[in-house]
């Protein structure tokens, strides 16, 4: 029995050492990417370190925004490099187990990881589900009313990012909640000028509002 316990302890110690080694490699990869930018004469990063994420779902949204800014500011390019940099900021508990799993995948998979799939996976795994539910309810009833159109579009976009809906349904909600006179104006466009994707609808809606303002001016 004593021997079995000793073997288990030794195996656990070995596993922790392997994880620590892989985390050190991940952190070194991030540091190397930042160092290369400095050596290349690129501007020094003005975005502070995003800090650790320890699995607290209530903090995931803010941390996710900070890490995205950090990667962009430091020009950490390449899917594997970006994934490795994010993994280097995860530690403790469930996130530690998740990091170990992803590091093993990176070691075993010779193909480049899919960035969009990784982002979707990490959001699904660690985002605050209650916030997503609140956003889903709010976006259904988020009417523009008398609000400035540009401000409404910004807030609508922020809500849409938190809700797991496809683009067609997001367009439907946008058309439903924007002022009816604006949507009526756009629906009167000739077929060739009719917006089709979400980005085009946002541009069209903002343009109509600007047209109203210039006419009033």
PyMOL commands that set and color helices and strands:
alter all, ss='L'
color gray80, all
select helices_A, chain A and resi 2-39+57-73+79-87+93-108+115-126+129-140+149-162+167-177+180-187+191-193+198-216
alter helices_A, ss='H'
color red, helices_A
deselect
rebuild
show_as cartoon
